[in-house]
Amino acid sequence: MRNNLNSSGKLILVVEDSKEEQNILSNILLKEGYLVLPVTSFELESFHLEKKIPDLILLNISILDIHGQEICSYIKSKFISQEIPVLCINSLGDSAQVMKAYDSGCVDFITKPIEPLELLIRIKTQLELNALRVHLKFVNLELEKSVNKRTRELEETNLRLKISEERWQFALEGS
């Protein structure tokens, strides 16, 4: 069922307490060429995001052990994982819960039952947006370096002109 969504081996962390749901989500993603790391909310606490940094986190926000929004906030509180997009899943379409998910750092929301193609498109979109954000940050840093360098050059040139002007002024006053 490959839909040319260019998964290119991206790592998706699936946080789901139901093994059956983990298997369903994992199979959808694996068929598209994604690397999948399924964990429960309990396992996430001991999971070291610094060691295996996922490209995207798929999080069921109605998991039992820990409230999903708290997990999302936990993920976003870790420096290394702040930029990882978190796509939340829930069986309820409760708008208040959706808003809480967004407030906790979720970038997109999908309700169950999950339509595989919709899930894949949303994942692809979030991965592309994140890649663009990362590229934009890099471009901005390079631009900032360039502006700082040019500013220093202009300050040095301005200082040399000022010194030269003072010398001319001193030479004119001395003659």
N, C-alpha and C positions, 0 to 999 in steps of 0.2 A: 504493500500500500504506500510505497514511497511517493511523496507528493512534491519532490524537488524543493523542499523547504530548507535545504542546505544546513543540515544539523552538524556536519563536519566534526563529529566526535566531541561535542560540547558536553560537559559534565552537569547533570541535573541531580540535585539533592532532593529526594522525595521524602518529606516528613509526613508520615501517615501511620497511625497506630493500628489500623486494620490491615492484616497481612493480605487479605483478599483484595482490598483496594490498592495496596502497594503493588501487588502482582498485576492488576489491571493497568495501572498507570505505567508501571515499568515496561510491560509488554508494548503498550502504545509507543512509548519513547524509544525502546530498543529497536522496534521495527523501522524507525526513522533514522537510526544510526546514532542516536544520542547514547552517551555513557550514563548509566543510572546508578545512583547510590541510594537505596532505600533505607531509611532509619525511622525508628519510632521517636516520639517526643522524649521518652526516657533515654534513649541512646544518644539523642542530640546533645543532652547535657554533657556527656562525656566525649562527644565528637569534637575533634580539634579542627576548626575551620581554617586554622593557619597551615595545617599540614596538607589538606586536600581542599583547595578553594574551588567551590562549584561555580559554574557560569550563571546558574539560576537555581533558585530554591522554589520548589512546589510544596506548599504548606496547607494542610487541612486545618483550618482554624477552629474546627469543632472537635478536636481531639480530646480524649478524656483526661489524661494525666495532668496536663498543664493547659491552661487556656491558650489557644492558638495565637491570639493577639499578643500575649505575654512572650511567647516564643519569638514572634516577629520583632518585637521590641528588643528582646535579648540579642537576636541576630544583628539588628541594626546598631546595637550599642557597642559591638565589637569593631574596633577600627578596621581590621582586615576584611570584615564582611559588610561594611557600610554601603559599599557600592554594588553589592550583589542584588539583582532584582529578585523580589519575592512575589510570586504569584499565588494568591490564596484561593483555596477551594472550600466550599461549604455546601451543605445540602439545603440550607435555608436561603431564601432570597430576602431576608430581613434587612431593610435599608439601614437601620441603626447599626446592625452588626457589620455591614459593608463599610459604613463610614468609620467605625472603630478600626476596622482592618486597614483602611487607607491611612488613618491617623497613626497607626503603629508602624507604618513603613511599607505596607503592601503597595505594589505598583499596578496590579491588576487583580481582578476577581472573577472567578468562574463558579457557576453553581452546578450541582449535580442534578440530574444525571449528566455526566460529561460526554459531550460530542467530541470524539477523537480529533476530527479535523479542526474544530474550533480551538481545542486545547493546543494543537500543534501550531496553528497560526498565531495564537496569543504568545506562545513561547518564542516563536521566531521573531515576532514583533518586539518583544521585550529584550531579546538578545541583540537585535539590531540597534534598538534605542540605546542600550547600554554601551555597545561598541562605539556608537556615535558620541555618547557622553564622554567616554574615555578619550576618544580622538580629540574632541573639542577641548578637554582639559589640557591635553598635550600641546595642541596648537596654541592655546592661551598662554601656557607656560613659556613656550618658545617666543611668542610675541612679546610677553613681558620681559624676557631676557633681552630681546632685541631693542625694546624701548629703553630699558635700563642702560644698555651699552651705548645707545645713541645719546641718551641724556648725559652720561658721563663724558662722552666725546665732546658734546656741545658745551658742557661746563668747563672742560679743559680748554677748549678753543676760546671761550669767553674770557677765561682767566688770562690766557696768553695775550688776547687783544687788550685787556685791561692793563696788563703789565706794559705792553708795547705803547699804549696810549700814555701811560704815566711817564715812560722814558721820553717820548716825544715832548710831552708837556714840560718835563724837567730840562730837556735840551733847549727848548724854545725860551724858557725862563732864564737859562744860563747864558744865552747869547746876547 
